[in-house]
Amino acid sequence: MINIQNDALIIITESLKRNPGKYPRITLRSGGCAGHMLVLTLDTMQSGDIEYSEHGLTFAIEPVAEPYIDNITIYKKPGLTSEILIHNNSPEFTKCRCGKSFKIK
């Protein structure tokens, strides 16, 4: 299940209106202080992507990211920025202090 906080949902929906044909895309990247990060971008659906619908949105999920999206929260970074972050709520992962990255326990 993907949880989306209302502020993030508004930003994503507005971005999709300005970018027809794009999807919110979740990818897995190496990086951050804990080792892995889930990243949200707007992109086209790629061959092999997993389509996932939640909150009226269709997400493009990179196949290697799929095992990590269960019980995530997508939220707007506090403050003036409109940066969207993903927090993995699973107890199977250890989070870094900033909340941007995780590692498998």
C-alpha positions as MATLAB code, in Angstrom:
seq = 'MINIQNDALIIITESLKRNPGKYPRITLRSGGCAGHMLVLTLDTMQSGDIEYSEHGLTFAIEPVAEPYIDNITIYKKPGLTSEILIHNNSPEFTKCRCGKSFKIK';
ca = [
       0.000    0.000    0.000;
       1.187    3.484   -0.849;
       0.151    6.229    1.581;
       0.212    9.758    0.184;
      -0.088   12.780    2.426;
      -2.489   15.392    1.087;
       0.181   18.081    0.426;
       2.173   15.606   -1.685;
      -0.950   14.426   -3.530;
      -1.768   18.017   -4.517;
       1.776   18.646   -5.815;
       1.850   15.373   -7.777;
      -1.608   15.955   -9.277;
      -0.720   19.523  -10.335;
       2.565   18.313  -11.843;
       0.755   15.638  -13.845;
      -1.662   18.243  -15.240;
       1.340   20.240  -16.513;
       3.004   17.108  -17.926;
       0.438   15.057  -19.874;
       1.499   11.502  -20.646;
       3.730   11.288  -17.578;
       3.293    9.080  -14.539;
       4.615    9.311  -11.000;
       7.526    6.849  -11.195;
       9.155    5.184   -8.182;
      12.724    3.985   -8.612;
      15.321    2.497   -6.288;
      18.663    4.281   -6.132;
      21.854    3.692   -4.241;
      22.753    6.586   -2.011;
      21.951    8.442    1.140;
      23.509    7.753    4.478;
      21.854    4.325    4.853;
      22.473    2.974    1.351;
      19.181    2.932   -0.603;
      16.608    5.536   -1.539;
      13.183    5.343   -3.133;
      12.849    8.275   -5.520;
       9.712    9.736   -7.086;
       9.953   11.388  -10.506;
       7.568   12.088  -13.374;
       8.332    9.932  -16.385;
       6.753    7.837  -19.096;
       5.812    4.226  -18.484;
       8.823    2.056  -19.377;
       8.840   -1.497  -20.700;
       8.766   -3.843  -17.717;
       7.400   -1.249  -15.278;
       4.774   -2.387  -12.809;
       1.574   -0.346  -12.893;
       0.142    0.358   -9.461;
      -2.999    2.424   -8.793;
      -3.576    4.250   -5.531;
      -5.380    7.508   -4.606;
      -6.621    7.950   -8.184;
      -3.061    7.884   -9.565;
      -1.339    5.249  -11.662;
       2.276    4.803  -10.606;
       5.058    3.367  -12.742;
       7.132    1.186  -10.411;
      10.623    0.182  -11.457;
      10.765   -3.637  -11.031;
      13.724   -3.550   -8.603;
      11.846   -1.018   -6.431;
       8.673   -3.122   -6.193;
       9.737   -5.185   -3.135;
      10.273   -1.954   -1.170;
       7.027   -0.074   -1.853;
       4.757   -1.939    0.550;
       3.675    0.459    3.310;
       5.534    3.556    2.110;
       4.473    7.138    2.718;
       4.939    9.824    0.088;
       5.107   13.262    1.661;
       6.106   16.869    1.033;
       9.331   17.917    2.686;
       8.516   20.419    5.442;
       9.388   24.027    4.694;
       9.236   26.177    1.594;
      10.468   23.527   -0.820;
       8.038   21.398   -2.819;
      10.388   18.400   -2.732;
       8.553   15.101   -2.477;
      10.115   12.356   -0.349;
       9.320    8.694    0.264;
       9.518    7.146    3.713;
       9.584    3.354    4.054;
       7.510    2.388    7.110;
       8.461   -1.290    7.120;
      10.071   -2.677   10.281;
      12.331   -4.739    7.996;
      14.357   -1.630    7.171;
      16.583    0.660    9.187;
      16.143    4.335    8.358;
      18.771    7.044    8.409;
      18.315   10.136   10.578;
      17.224   12.390    7.719;
      14.619    9.833    6.631;
      15.650    9.869    2.971;
      17.362    6.496    2.820;
      17.162    3.009    4.307;
      18.984   -0.287    4.538;
      17.724   -3.824    4.925;
      18.153   -5.188    8.473;
];
